[in-house]
Amino acid sequence: MNNRLSGSDLTRAMLERGDEQVWCAVSHKSAEHALETIINVSSDFIMHIVAFEDGHFLCKEGGRWKYAIPIKKVEITQEEVGL
């Protein structure tokens, strides 16, 4: 049996654990649509998710989303870009 969490399930588990703000790619359509946001670097659909209530993820900005895929935002280092 596979117990690995991913996608919206992982976001829910992080919120249940007590994480207060989770950066996520969000969508009303599907998890795949949310992933396209990451691939296309569309910042319009990257939100701080703060709660999961009544079947929807709530973002800090006040929106409600059906899908929320956690992402990692990190600064690039000089070594990573080869300078």
HUDA-V261202 format. One record per backbone hydrogen bond with DSSP energy under -0.5 kcal/mol. NH is the residue of the N-H (numbers start at 0). CO is the residue of the C=O. If there is no record, write none. Layout:
# HUDA-V261202
NH	CO
NH	CO
This chain:
# HUDA-V261202
2	0
8	5
9	5
10	6
11	7
12	8
13	9
14	10
15	11
16	12
17	13
17	14
18	13
21	48
22	20
23	46
24	68
25	23
25	44
26	66
33	29
34	30
35	31
36	32
37	33
38	34
39	35
40	37
41	36
42	40
44	41
45	42
46	23
46	44
48	21
48	46
49	57
50	57
52	55
55	52
56	64
57	50
58	62
59	47
61	58
64	56
65	26
66	26
68	24
69	67
70	22
73	71
80	76
81	77
81	78
82	77
